Amino acid sequence: MNIFKAIPFFILFIITSLFCSAQSITITGNVQDAHTKEPVGFASAYLQISGIGKTTDSIGNFSFSVNQLQADTLVISYVGYQALKVPLLNVHADTSFLLLLQRGVSTNNVSIKAKINKGLFLWRKIMSKKKEYNRYGLDNFGYKAYNKLEIDIKNFKPDKLKKNFILKPFDFVFDNIDSVSEKDPFLPAYLVESLSDYEYQNKPKRYYENIIATSTKGFKNESISKLLGVMNQNVNIYGNYINVMDKDFISPFNENGDNYYNFNVADTQVINGNKTFHFIFSPKHSGQNTFEGDAWVMAKTFHLQKVTLYLGKGANINYIDRISVYQEFEPVNDSLYFIKKDKFFADFKVLGKKSLTLIGRKTTLYKDIVVNNDSIASHLKDQQVEEITTTGADINNNTNESWDSLRFEPLTKNENSIYTTLDKLLVMPKFQKLQNAITFIGTGYKNIGNYEIGPWFNWISSNAWEGTRFRFDLGTNMGFNKKMYLHGYLAYGTKDKKVKGKAEAFG
């Protein structure tokens, strides 16, 4: 009798064991462009051996479950990108991946077999709306813009730098090295943020910008200054030409773009209830100033929803390794889409192929967009010059906490690390001494209280008349008087044995 009572428990044990052994493993991931960090929607994700596959959603996510996973390979592919293969070995638990696709020749190239070239047909439809959709053709527009520019350092040896006796006290800086977001590790080094009100008028041309707030964190030198100039790009995707480093590149939406580009329609998707075409463009001939890239185009109105432009090493721009432009648009009324997000990324070679590389990442976000507005026309009607830029009284007086409310989006992990690292560095006495020493060597001057000495390179020199010449300069700085500068020096020559000097004042 006791045996029969135990049977239900035995059956329950077997069922539970079977359920546990068959419990599935979930594999999830997010697919992004390796350069812009924007999601790659509708990419193919599949397990090569198991034969299980999915398509990423519009924000690059995918998820699938398997009952049992032996050794396999996760393959991610998409038009315009190199296929990415990730070996999966001994995966026994739920696993998540961040997958970065590099631009290049894809394994699933688009081929046109139909009698009608759908890509060229779609391009002509886009071009028929070009004047209507180009924001610079409007009577006027205005918006609030948030800009952030991050500059990172790549191609360096952190282990070697950590052993340097000068840099050893600051080796915590290298804890911020990002070895995940890019193919090669990089160190975030510089961050600029700004918030502006902007207005534009078409006839007559008027530009007005009021900079409300700015913040700068990081180490700035000549190479970074050059890259800051490169990053100051205003890309109008509907323009005939796009200027990069004082070089005009032919836009895919140039009036004669079909002479320079091949156009294809790679896919059709429904995004947020709207039928959307995936439009691909590539240069017809290598060596021309053209881009490769893609766009998502609204099937009903032919608005551009998202656009990506890419320049590789073949672009032949001095010091530039690659450039990516990403723009996203949103509706402001029933008939017009306006730019919502603008990204410009550039890799800048400091010297040669194996030298330090600076990565510039500029993002602009737009809010409070108004078009064809009477108040803008009224404000700009008395502006006599084409372009005016003004600054607020408290432009540099915002704290880290106040910036949290000013930003249109939170800082990324890398951007936050720049703030944290610099705030820590700037209060370190050893770093302050090193910074003062570098400034003294670089500029020649050193501040001592309300006075300055230097330049040091005048302290000892020689000439035929004076022999060895010794000179010492002393001047005032802004702490002494903001409106007046006093300066004087004494000099002595070992050959003429004369003391010389001079005193001067500037108001």
C-alpha positions in Angstrom: 0.0 0.0 0.0 2.9 2.4 0.8 4.3 1.6 -2.7 1.1 2.9 -4.3 1.2 6.0 -2.2 4.7 6.8 -3.4 3.8 6.5 -7.1 2.4 10.0 -7.5 5.5 11.5 -5.9 7.7 9.4 -8.2 5.8 10.6 -11.3 6.0 14.2 -10.1 9.8 13.8 -9.7 10.2 12.5 -13.2 8.1 15.3 -14.7 10.1 17.9 -12.8 13.4 16.4 -13.9 12.3 16.4 -17.5 11.2 20.0 -17.3 14.4 21.1 -15.7 16.5 19.3 -18.3 14.5 20.9 -21.1 14.7 24.4 -19.6 15.6 26.7 -22.5 18.5 29.2 -22.8 17.7 32.7 -23.9 20.2 34.5 -26.1 19.6 38.3 -26.4 21.6 41.0 -28.1 21.8 44.6 -29.3 23.3 45.3 -32.8 25.0 48.7 -33.3 27.0 50.5 -35.9 30.6 50.3 -34.5 31.4 54.0 -35.4 28.1 55.9 -34.6 26.8 53.5 -31.9 23.4 53.8 -33.4 21.2 50.7 -33.4 21.1 48.6 -36.6 17.5 47.6 -37.1 16.3 44.6 -39.1 19.7 42.9 -39.2 19.8 39.1 -39.5 20.9 37.2 -36.4 21.1 33.4 -36.5 22.9 30.4 -35.1 24.9 28.8 -37.9 24.7 25.2 -36.7 21.3 25.2 -35.0 19.7 27.0 -37.9 17.7 29.2 -35.5 17.4 32.9 -36.6 15.7 36.2 -35.9 15.7 39.7 -37.3 16.6 42.6 -35.0 13.8 45.1 -34.2 13.9 48.8 -35.1 16.3 49.5 -32.2 18.6 46.6 -33.0 17.4 44.1 -30.3 16.9 40.4 -30.9 16.1 37.5 -28.6 15.6 33.8 -29.2 15.5 30.7 -27.0 17.1 27.2 -27.5 16.5 24.1 -25.4 20.1 23.0 -25.7 23.1 24.8 -27.0 26.3 23.0 -27.9 29.2 24.7 -29.7 27.7 27.1 -32.2 28.4 30.4 -34.0 26.2 33.5 -33.7 26.2 35.3 -37.1 25.0 38.9 -37.6 24.7 40.3 -41.1 23.3 43.4 -42.7 23.6 45.2 -46.0 26.6 47.5 -46.1 28.3 45.9 -43.1 30.9 43.1 -42.7 29.3 39.9 -41.3 30.1 39.4 -37.6 30.7 35.9 -36.3 30.7 35.2 -32.5 31.7 31.7 -31.4 29.4 30.3 -28.6 31.2 27.7 -26.5 29.8 26.1 -23.3 26.9 28.4 -23.0 24.7 27.0 -20.2 22.9 30.1 -19.0 21.0 33.1 -20.5 23.5 35.3 -22.4 23.4 38.8 -23.7 25.6 40.4 -26.3 26.5 43.9 -27.5 27.4 43.4 -31.2 29.2 46.1 -33.2 29.1 45.9 -37.0 31.9 47.4 -39.1 31.2 49.1 -42.4 32.4 47.2 -45.4 31.3 44.6 -48.0 28.4 42.6 -46.7 27.8 38.9 -47.4 24.2 39.6 -48.5 24.7 42.1 -51.3 21.6 43.6 -52.9 21.2 42.6 -56.6 18.7 44.1 -59.0 16.9 41.5 -61.2 13.7 43.4 -61.9 13.2 45.3 -65.1 12.5 48.5 -63.1 15.3 49.8 -60.9 13.4 50.3 -57.7 16.4 52.2 -56.1 16.5 54.7 -58.9 12.7 55.1 -58.9 12.8 55.8 -55.1 15.6 58.3 -55.5 13.7 60.2 -58.1 10.7 60.3 -55.7 12.9 61.7 -52.9 14.4 64.3 -55.3 10.9 65.4 -56.3 10.3 66.5 -52.6 13.8 67.9 -52.1 13.0 71.6 -52.2 9.9 71.1 -50.1 11.7 69.1 -47.3 15.0 71.0 -47.2 14.7 73.1 -44.0 16.9 75.8 -45.4 14.2 76.5 -48.0 11.7 77.4 -45.3 10.9 81.1 -44.6 12.5 80.6 -41.1 12.9 78.2 -38.3 14.1 78.1 -34.7 15.0 75.5 -32.1 16.9 74.8 -28.9 20.1 72.8 -29.5 22.2 70.7 -27.1 25.7 69.9 -28.4 28.2 67.5 -26.9 31.6 66.6 -28.3 33.7 63.8 -26.9 37.3 63.2 -28.0 39.0 59.9 -27.2 42.6 58.7 -27.6 43.3 55.4 -29.4 46.5 53.5 -30.4 48.6 53.9 -27.2 50.1 51.5 -24.7 48.6 52.0 -21.2 50.9 49.5 -19.5 53.9 51.4 -20.7 52.4 54.8 -19.6 51.5 53.4 -16.2 55.2 52.7 -15.5 56.2 56.3 -16.4 57.4 57.8 -13.1 55.8 61.2 -14.0 52.4 59.6 -14.8 52.4 56.9 -12.2 50.5 58.9 -9.5 47.7 59.4 -12.0 47.4 55.8 -13.3 43.7 55.7 -12.2 43.0 57.6 -15.4 43.7 54.4 -17.3 40.9 52.7 -15.4 38.6 54.5 -17.9 39.9 52.7 -20.9 37.0 51.4 -22.9 37.7 48.0 -24.5 34.1 47.1 -25.4 32.6 49.9 -27.5 35.3 49.8 -30.2 37.4 47.2 -32.0 40.5 48.8 -30.3 40.6 50.1 -26.7 40.4 53.9 -26.3 40.6 56.5 -23.5 38.0 59.2 -23.2 40.0 62.5 -22.8 37.9 65.6 -23.6 34.3 66.6 -23.4 32.6 69.9 -24.5 28.9 70.6 -23.9 26.8 73.6 -24.9 23.2 74.7 -24.9 21.9 77.3 -27.5 18.9 79.0 -28.8 19.1 79.1 -32.6 17.1 81.0 -35.3 17.4 81.1 -39.1 15.8 83.2 -41.8 15.9 82.5 -45.5 15.4 85.9 -47.2 17.5 87.8 -46.4 19.9 85.2 -45.0 20.1 85.6 -41.2 21.6 83.3 -38.5 21.2 84.0 -34.8 22.6 81.9 -32.0 22.5 82.7 -28.2 24.7 80.3 -26.3 23.1 79.7 -22.9 25.6 77.4 -21.2 28.9 75.7 -22.0 31.1 73.2 -20.2 34.6 72.0 -21.0 36.3 69.0 -19.4 39.6 67.4 -20.4 43.1 67.9 -21.8 43.4 70.2 -24.8 46.4 70.4 -27.1 47.2 71.3 -30.7 46.0 68.0 -32.1 42.7 68.2 -30.2 42.3 71.8 -31.4 42.7 70.7 -35.0 40.0 68.0 -34.5 37.7 70.5 -32.9 37.8 72.4 -36.2 37.1 69.2 -38.1 34.1 68.4 -36.0 32.5 71.8 -36.5 30.4 70.5 -39.4 26.9 71.5 -40.3 25.6 68.7 -42.7 22.5 69.5 -44.7 21.6 66.1 -46.2 19.4 67.7 -48.8 22.3 69.9 -50.1 24.0 69.1 -53.4 27.4 69.0 -51.7 28.6 68.2 -48.2 31.8 69.9 -47.1 34.3 67.8 -45.1 37.7 69.3 -44.2 37.3 72.0 -46.9 36.6 69.3 -49.5 33.2 69.1 -51.2 31.7 65.7 -51.4 28.8 64.9 -53.7 25.6 64.3 -51.7 23.6 61.2 -52.6 20.7 63.7 -53.0 22.6 65.9 -55.4 20.6 67.0 -58.4 22.8 64.8 -60.5 23.3 62.1 -57.9 22.3 59.3 -60.2 25.5 60.0 -62.2 27.7 59.2 -59.2 25.7 56.6 -57.1 24.1 53.2 -57.4 20.7 53.1 -55.6 19.0 50.0 -54.3 16.0 49.2 -52.1 17.2 46.5 -49.8 14.1 46.0 -47.7 10.6 47.2 -46.8 9.5 47.3 -43.1 6.6 48.7 -41.1 8.0 51.1 -38.5 5.6 52.7 -36.0 2.7 51.8 -38.3 4.3 53.4 -41.4 5.5 51.5 -44.4 9.2 52.3 -44.8 11.8 51.6 -47.5 15.4 50.7 -46.7 17.3 52.8 -49.3 21.0 51.9 -50.1 23.5 54.0 -52.0 27.1 53.3 -53.0 29.6 55.1 -55.3 29.5 54.1 -59.0 33.3 54.7 -59.3 36.0 54.6 -56.7 38.2 57.6 -56.2 35.3 60.1 -56.5 34.3 62.4 -53.6 31.2 60.3 -52.7 29.8 58.5 -49.7 28.4 55.1 -49.1 25.4 54.6 -46.8 21.7 54.1 -46.4 18.4 55.8 -45.4 15.0 54.8 -44.2 12.4 56.5 -46.4 8.6 56.9 -45.7 6.7 55.1 -48.4 3.7 57.5 -48.4 5.5 60.9 -48.3 9.1 60.1 -49.2 10.4 61.9 -46.1 13.9 60.8 -44.9 13.5 59.3 -41.5 17.1 58.2 -40.8 20.2 58.7 -42.9 23.8 57.4 -42.5 26.8 58.5 -44.6 30.2 56.9 -44.4 33.6 57.8 -45.6 36.4 55.2 -45.4 40.1 55.3 -45.9 39.7 55.7 -49.6 38.3 59.2 -49.1 41.9 60.6 -49.2 41.5 63.4 -46.6 44.6 64.3 -44.8 44.8 62.9 -41.2 41.3 61.4 -41.5 40.9 57.6 -41.2 37.1 57.5 -41.3 34.0 59.7 -41.0 30.4 58.8 -40.2 27.4 61.1 -40.3 24.0 60.0 -38.8 20.8 62.1 -38.9 17.4 61.3 -37.6 14.2 63.3 -38.4 10.8 63.6 -36.8 7.5 65.2 -37.9 6.8 68.8 -36.7 3.5 69.0 -38.6 1.5 67.0 -41.1 3.8 67.9 -44.0 7.3 68.4 -42.7 9.9 66.3 -41.0 12.7 68.2 -39.1 16.1 67.1 -37.9 15.9 65.6 -34.4 19.4 64.1 -33.9 22.6 64.8 -35.7 25.9 62.8 -35.2 29.3 63.4 -36.7 32.1 61.0 -36.0 35.7 61.2 -37.2 38.9 59.3 -36.6 41.9 61.7 -36.8 45.5 60.4 -37.2 47.9 62.6 -35.3 51.1 61.6 -37.3 51.3 58.3 -39.2 49.5 55.0 -39.6 50.6 53.6 -36.2 50.5 56.8 -34.3 48.0 58.1 -31.8 44.4 58.3 -33.2 41.9 60.8 -31.9 38.2 59.8 -32.1 35.8 62.7 -32.3 32.1 62.1 -31.5 29.8 65.1 -31.9 26.1 64.8 -31.1 23.5 67.5 -31.5 19.9 67.1 -30.3 17.1 69.5 -31.2 14.0 70.5 -29.2 11.2 73.2 -29.3 11.3 73.3 -33.1 9.2 76.0 -34.7 9.0 76.7 -38.5 7.7 79.7 -40.5 7.1 81.6 -37.2 6.2 85.3 -37.0 8.1 85.9 -33.8 11.4 84.8 -35.5 10.7 87.1 -38.5 10.1 90.0 -36.0 13.2 89.2 -34.0 15.5 89.0 -37.1 14.1 91.9 -39.2 16.4 94.5 -37.6 19.6 92.3 -37.7 21.9 94.1 -40.1 24.6 91.4 -40.4 24.2 87.9 -41.7 25.3 86.1 -38.6 25.3 87.0 -34.9 26.3 84.9 -31.9 25.7 86.0 -28.3 26.4 84.5 -24.9 24.5 84.5 -21.7 25.9 86.2 -18.6 26.2 82.9 -16.6 27.4 80.8 -19.6 30.2 79.0 -17.6 28.6 79.1 -14.1 26.6 75.9 -14.2 27.4 73.1 -11.8 27.5 69.4 -12.6 24.1 69.0 -11.0 22.5 71.8 -13.0 23.8 70.2 -16.2 21.8 67.1 -15.4 18.7 69.2 -16.0 20.0 71.1 -18.9 21.0 68.1 -21.0 18.5 66.6 -23.5 19.8 63.1 -22.8 22.0 61.7 -20.0 25.8 61.3 -20.5 27.1 57.9 -21.5 29.4 55.9 -19.3 32.5 57.2 -21.1 31.3 60.9 -21.0 30.6 60.5 -17.2 34.1 59.0 -16.7 35.6 62.2 -18.1 33.8 64.3 -15.6 34.7 62.0 -12.7 38.4 61.7 -13.7 38.9 65.4 -14.3 37.2 66.4 -11.0 39.5 64.0 -9.2 42.6 65.1 -11.0 42.1 68.8 -10.6 42.2 68.7 -6.8 45.3 66.5 -6.7 48.3 68.7 -5.6 50.7 66.5 -7.7 48.6 67.0 -10.8 48.4 70.8 -10.1 52.2 70.9 -9.9 52.5 68.9 -13.1 50.0 71.0 -14.9 51.7 74.2 -13.8 55.1 72.8 -14.9 53.7 71.8 -18.4 52.1 75.3 -18.7 55.4 77.0 -17.7 57.4 74.9 -20.2 54.8 75.4 -23.0 54.1 79.1 -22.6 57.3 80.3 -20.9 55.3 82.1 -18.1 54.6 81.2 -14.5 52.0 82.9 -12.2 53.1 83.6 -8.6 50.2 85.2 -6.7 49.2 88.4 -8.6 52.4 88.4 -10.6 54.0 86.4 -13.4 57.6 85.7 -14.3 59.0 84.7 -17.7 59.3 83.9 -20.5 62.0 81.4 -19.3 63.6 81.2 -22.7 64.8 84.8 -22.3 66.7 84.0 -19.1 69.9 83.0 -20.8 71.0 83.9 -24.3 74.0 85.2 -26.1 75.1 87.6 -28.8 78.2 89.3 -30.2 77.8 92.6 -28.3 76.7 91.4 -24.9 78.3 88.0 -24.7 76.2 85.8 -22.4 73.1 87.7 -21.6 70.9 87.2 -18.5 67.4 88.6 -18.3 64.6 88.5 -15.8 61.0 89.6 -16.5 58.3 90.5 -14.0 54.7 91.4 -14.9 51.3 91.5 -13.4 48.4 89.2 -14.1 44.6 89.4 -14.0 44.6 89.0 -10.2 46.5 92.3 -9.8 44.3 94.4 -12.1 41.9 93.2 -14.8 42.3 96.4 -16.8 46.0 97.2 -16.4 49.1 95.2 -17.2 52.5 96.3 -15.7 55.7 94.7 -17.0 59.4 95.3 -16.5 62.7 93.5 -17.0 66.4 93.7 -16.0 69.2 92.3 -18.2 73.0 92.0 -17.9 75.7 91.1 -20.4 79.0 89.4 -19.4 80.9 91.1 -22.3 79.7 94.7 -22.1 79.1 94.4 -18.3 76.1 96.7 -18.5 72.7 96.5 -16.8 69.7 97.2 -19.0 66.1 97.4 -18.1 62.7 98.6 -19.1 59.3 99.3 -17.4 56.0 99.7 -19.2 52.3 99.8 -18.5 49.3 98.9 -20.7 45.7 99.9 -20.0 
